Amino acid sequence: MSELPQQLANGLILGAMYGLIAIGYTMVYGIVQLINFAHGEIFMVGGFGALSVYLALPTGTSLALALPVMLLGGIAVSVLVGIAAERFAYRPLRGAPRLAPLITAIGLSIALQQAIWKWYPDGKQARVFPQFKGHAFDILGATVQRGDIFVLIAAPACMIALGFFVAKTRSGRAMQATAQDPDTAKLMGINTDRIIVLAFAIGAAFAGVAAVAYGLRTGEVQFRMGFIMGLKAFTAAVLGGIGNIYGAMLGGVVLGIAEALATAYIEEIPGMQQFGGGAWKDVWAFVLLILVLLLRPQGLLGERVADRA
Amino acid sequence: MRHRSLLILTTAVTAGALTLSACGSRGDDNKSGEGKTTVVIGLDAPTTGELSALGLGIRNSAQLAVDNANKSGEVKGVTFKLEALDDKALPNVGQQNATKLAGDKDVLGIVGPLNSGVAQSMQQVSKQNNVTLISPANTTPDLTQGPDWKKNNRVRQFPTYFRTATTDEVQGAFDGQYAWEKMKVKKAYVIDDQKTYGVGLASSFKDQFSKLGGKIVGTEHVSPDDRDFKAVVSKVKSAKPDLVFYGGEYPASGPLSQQLKDGGVTVPLMGGDGMYSGDYIKLNKKAQGDYASSVGKPVEELPSAKKFIADYKAAGFKEAYEAYGGSTYDATWAVIQAVKQVVGDNGGKLPDDARKKVVDAMNKVTFDGVTGKVAFDKFGDTTNTMITAYQVDKGAWASRFSAEFKKFDKS
């Protein structure tokens, strides 16, 4: 069991990334009951945004200096695309049957992928993302890369900021109200259109942060990366209880740790040897999802009441 | 709960969208070749997507062969034309491309594909239409010798399929032997990507390495779309191998190698020809010391390849010829030679059953190509079993050792 701390760390880092993306699914769903399947691609363009910023900086700029600017660039691109998607793709379909925005989301997802594929310089191949130089850190028996420290700081910071925003600020409370009952909220003088844009923007900003974390971790960004990550994050959002922001982060972390532990330990269970390893990790992640949904259909933290923003 | 039915619906729609998104585009251009006969050679390779570095090298090299044949008037009265299609490394697209090419009666041969998995979907089309399919890069033994090759029960699968790349049986075994004898590795950890090519290569490596006395300290399978291998890395680390062998391609093995080294696994990663690409080094800052084998001798070291390299440079292609440039040139040239034979036998004109005659001629083709002597055995495999081991040194692949590997009796 000597690799347990390491596998937990692996899972935690991966899960924090899933969680950051899952926030976008969960917030949008909580307010407009739309599963924004283009969110994986909003994450992806954030990665390319950050990369573009890095490439625009003078060569030789140290990554530690460049990182805040890259982060801003990634967030800006993600938020821009997220808001544009809301304004031009989803808002015209606000009153339409639910299937229409869903199909639109899938179409948008393909369109964004193809746009990067076609127009980003060398976007047809994986693009190299800058990475921190230097040795990894040893924390409680687990090796943690320098790049991974970023997500370990960014994810909790983002969650605290979001929690504060939703609970304490005027806009946050307006958001909760809109999630509970959009019509009544409107009657109370809340500009629900603005709240919806805000939900898209916050989700996209988190996706931009996640994209930078992904790039630092894997050393590359590519036009297809949003698909798998988006699907996993969506799973995390459902696992944690879709509509609940803390549930999204919890779902992400649970999913990430489940994947890491499944890779490491399933094959050590007698008779399960062929069901273990990296090949089956997704299967076990989804088995977990099914089990949770069977026992708690609303997800880990999902509730049928108020706290949905 | 309406939410859940929405979720189910969403899942179904996503799955459908995934299937549909793989549809290819159809560009059509009609050809006219009055006066002179035009023979079209089809080409199928992934010219976009992750494997495009290899695919573009293949396309360019085939183009070069066609241009050279036209320039020198290799076959009198015949002008060759290359029709290159992109298969995106997807089997269903490859099949569409094969069907499209086979539908054009001027197409007498198809060069490609890169991926063994794609070849499986193209072979049947090639057989039905009697059109020669020749791959410069497929290495899975099953493609020519059938699924029972391991039991030495070898049966030719498709009379129309040939290849200028030697099989994984030879390559994986070469890797196993190289690791044991030259690298003095005692313990190896084997990872594959669950694709036709990767699994075959990894299992040939495993067989040969353990037969020689090496110990396999662990095996692992990853998904070729994965980029996060940290969980696998931790497992490899606790198994303490002297070498990690990867059966698969560079888009995944680049990040894998880097994450292995980041995670404290300091031994080299070794792979096959799917890893032997300049992009592997570009994507992986810690590639130094990693190994890859590839089919044939390094073209840079072959006297027969001097002209190819010079021509390739002169033609001004934007992309490098990569791992399969030489073998693609030879594959294309083999088709041209077969056409030459057929046209010669028919008094300088293309016969009506040209496709069938080209297939027959392919079996008998021999010439000195870029990668050495080009000829095909009774399975359609190349008779050239030269393999070379390369190692990453200062940001480039350096060749370390070449040998002809003849372990298996194919009679």
Chai-1 contact restraints between the chains, C-beta under 6 A:
chainA,res_idxA,chainB,res_idxB,connection_type,confidence,min_distance_angstrom,max_distance_angstrom,comment,restraint_id
A,E3,B,S234,contact,1.0,0.0,6.0,A-B,restraint_1
A,E3,B,S238,contact,1.0,0.0,6.0,A-B,restraint_2
A,Q6,B,S234,contact,1.0,0.0,6.0,A-B,restraint_3
A,Q7,B,S234,contact,1.0,0.0,6.0,A-B,restraint_4
A,N10,B,K230,contact,1.0,0.0,6.0,A-B,restraint_5
A,N10,B,A231,contact,1.0,0.0,6.0,A-B,restraint_6
A,L14,B,D228,contact,1.0,0.0,6.0,A-B,restraint_7
A,I35,B,T10,contact,1.0,0.0,6.0,A-B,restraint_8
A,I106,B,A17,contact,1.0,0.0,6.0,A-B,restraint_9
A,I110,B,S21,contact,1.0,0.0,6.0,A-B,restraint_10
A,K124,B,T48,contact,1.0,0.0,6.0,A-B,restraint_11
A,K124,B,S52,contact,1.0,0.0,6.0,A-B,restraint_12
A,Q125,B,S52,contact,1.0,0.0,6.0,A-B,restraint_13
A,A126,B,L283,contact,1.0,0.0,6.0,A-B,restraint_14
A,T143,B,G264,contact,1.0,0.0,6.0,A-B,restraint_15
A,Q145,B,D262,contact,1.0,0.0,6.0,A-B,restraint_16
A,T218,B,R227,contact,1.0,0.0,6.0,A-B,restraint_17
A,T218,B,P255,contact,1.0,0.0,6.0,A-B,restraint_18
A,G219,B,Q258,contact,1.0,0.0,6.0,A-B,restraint_19
A,E220,B,L283,contact,1.0,0.0,6.0,A-B,restraint_20
A,I228,B,D225,contact,1.0,0.0,6.0,A-B,restraint_21
A,A260,B,A231,contact,1.0,0.0,6.0,A-B,restraint_22
A,T263,B,A231,contact,1.0,0.0,6.0,A-B,restraint_23
A,A264,B,K235,contact,1.0,0.0,6.0,A-B,restraint_24
A,G277,B,E220,contact,1.0,0.0,6.0,A-B,restraint_25
A,G277,B,H221,contact,1.0,0.0,6.0,A-B,restraint_26
A,G278,B,E220,contact,1.0,0.0,6.0,A-B,restraint_27
A,G278,B,H221,contact,1.0,0.0,6.0,A-B,restraint_28
A,G278,B,V222,contact,1.0,0.0,6.0,A-B,restraint_29
A,G278,B,V232,contact,1.0,0.0,6.0,A-B,restraint_30
A,A279,B,Q194,contact,1.0,0.0,6.0,A-B,restraint_31
A,A279,B,H221,contact,1.0,0.0,6.0,A-B,restraint_32
